Amino acid sequence: IAHDNLEGHARIAEALDTPLASGENMYSPYGFREAIEQKAFDILMPDLERVGGVTGFMRTIALAEAWNLPICSHLFPEASLHLIAAAPTACFLEHMPWGKTLFQEEMPLVDGKVAIPNRPGIGFSWDETAVRRYLVD
């Protein structure tokens, strides 16, 4: 079904025994509030880039906590890692290593876990040589 068909998602969520994680196409925490009210998802899955950056993600974390719903991330694990670590109802970090060649530091996955870096900022710095490969004239 279409990503914005919340009524359809609610019917699927009700019919399944497996929890339904979705929301990566929501563009604000307000969309998550509507999804929660319609019981469209069992697990909230905001996308850092789409939900409004760190502020939108944190507001969605607050909604998940208020409704006692699990929350996980969608992509961007290097930045989402810190946000999921701050979420009282976090259940997992989606780990797609697509951007790993762009950073100087590694993000090793050991026994299904990732250590939170204690370096400044998000804990990762750009590999300038790698980034230059993607520059467009």
C-alpha positions as CSV (number, residue, x, y, z in Angstrom):
1,I,0.0,0.0,0.0
2,A,1.0,3.6,-0.3
3,H,3.2,4.9,2.5
4,D,0.7,7.6,3.4
5,N,-2.3,5.2,3.6
6,L,-2.5,5.2,7.4
7,E,-5.9,3.4,7.5
8,G,-4.4,0.6,5.3
9,H,-1.4,0.4,7.6
10,A,-3.7,0.1,10.6
11,R,-5.6,-2.8,9.0
12,I,-2.3,-4.5,8.2
13,A,-0.9,-3.9,11.7
14,E,-4.1,-5.3,13.3
15,A,-4.0,-8.4,11.1
16,L,-0.3,-9.2,11.8
17,D,1.3,-10.9,14.8
18,T,4.6,-9.4,13.7
19,P,5.0,-5.8,14.7
20,L,4.9,-3.3,11.9
21,A,7.7,-0.8,11.7
22,S,7.1,2.2,9.4
23,G,7.2,6.0,9.1
24,E,10.4,6.5,7.2
25,N,8.4,8.6,4.7
26,M,6.9,11.0,7.3
27,Y,8.1,14.5,7.0
28,S,7.3,15.8,10.6
29,P,6.5,14.5,14.1
30,Y,2.9,15.6,13.4
31,G,2.6,12.8,10.9
32,F,3.7,10.4,13.5
33,R,1.0,11.7,15.9
34,E,-1.6,11.0,13.3
35,A,-0.2,7.5,12.7
36,I,-0.2,6.8,16.4
37,E,-3.8,7.9,16.8
38,Q,-4.8,5.6,13.9
39,K,-2.7,2.7,15.3
40,A,-1.0,2.5,11.9
41,F,2.4,1.3,13.2
42,D,3.6,-0.8,16.1
43,I,7.1,0.6,15.9
44,L,7.9,4.2,14.9
45,M,10.7,4.5,12.3
46,P,11.6,8.1,11.7
47,D,14.1,9.0,9.0
48,L,16.5,11.7,10.4
49,E,16.6,13.5,7.0
50,R,12.9,13.6,6.5
51,V,11.4,14.0,10.0
52,G,13.0,17.4,10.5
53,G,16.6,16.6,11.5
54,V,17.6,16.2,15.2
55,T,14.7,18.4,16.5
56,G,12.1,16.5,14.6
57,F,13.6,13.2,15.6
58,M,13.7,14.1,19.2
59,R,10.1,15.2,19.1
60,T,9.2,11.9,17.6
61,I,11.1,10.2,20.4
62,A,9.0,12.1,22.9
63,L,5.8,10.9,21.1
64,A,7.1,7.3,21.2
65,E,7.8,7.7,24.9
66,A,4.4,9.3,25.7
67,W,2.5,6.5,23.9
68,N,4.9,3.8,25.2
69,L,5.8,2.7,21.6
70,P,9.1,1.3,20.4
71,I,11.2,3.5,18.1
72,C,14.0,2.7,15.8
73,S,16.0,4.6,13.2
74,H,15.8,4.6,9.4
75,L,19.3,4.9,7.8
76,F,22.0,7.4,8.6
77,P,23.3,5.2,11.5
78,E,26.3,7.5,12.2
79,A,24.0,10.3,13.3
80,S,20.9,8.3,14.3
81,L,23.0,6.3,16.7
82,H,23.1,9.1,19.3
83,L,19.4,9.8,18.9
84,I,18.4,6.2,19.4
85,A,20.6,6.0,22.4
86,A,18.6,8.9,23.9
87,A,15.3,7.3,23.3
88,P,13.8,5.5,26.3
89,T,11.7,3.2,24.1
90,A,14.4,2.5,21.5
91,C,14.4,-1.1,20.1
92,F,17.1,-1.0,17.4
93,L,19.3,1.1,15.2
94,E,19.0,0.3,11.5
95,H,22.6,-0.2,10.4
96,M,23.2,0.2,6.7
97,P,26.9,0.7,6.1
98,W,26.4,2.7,2.8
99,G,28.2,5.8,4.0
100,K,31.1,4.1,5.8
101,T,33.6,5.0,3.1
102,L,32.9,8.7,3.6
103,F,34.1,8.7,7.2
104,Q,37.6,8.4,8.7
105,E,36.3,6.4,11.7
106,E,34.8,2.9,11.6
107,M,31.5,2.0,13.2
108,P,32.1,-1.7,14.0
109,L,29.0,-3.9,14.6
110,V,30.0,-6.4,17.3
111,D,27.4,-9.0,18.5
112,G,24.7,-6.9,17.1
113,K,25.8,-3.8,19.0
114,V,27.5,-0.5,18.0
115,A,29.6,1.5,20.5
116,I,28.6,5.2,20.8
117,P,31.6,7.3,19.9
118,N,32.8,9.8,22.5
119,R,34.5,12.1,20.0
120,P,33.2,15.7,19.4
121,G,30.0,16.2,17.4
122,I,28.5,13.0,16.2
123,G,31.8,11.3,16.6
124,F,32.7,10.9,12.9
125,S,34.8,13.1,10.6
126,W,34.6,13.2,6.9
127,D,37.3,11.5,4.8
128,E,38.0,14.5,2.5
129,T,39.5,12.3,-0.2
130,A,36.4,10.1,-0.3
131,V,34.0,13.1,-0.3
132,R,35.9,14.7,-3.2
133,R,35.1,11.7,-5.4
134,Y,31.4,12.8,-5.3
135,L,31.9,16.5,-6.1
136,V,30.1,17.7,-9.2
137,D,31.6,20.5,-11.4
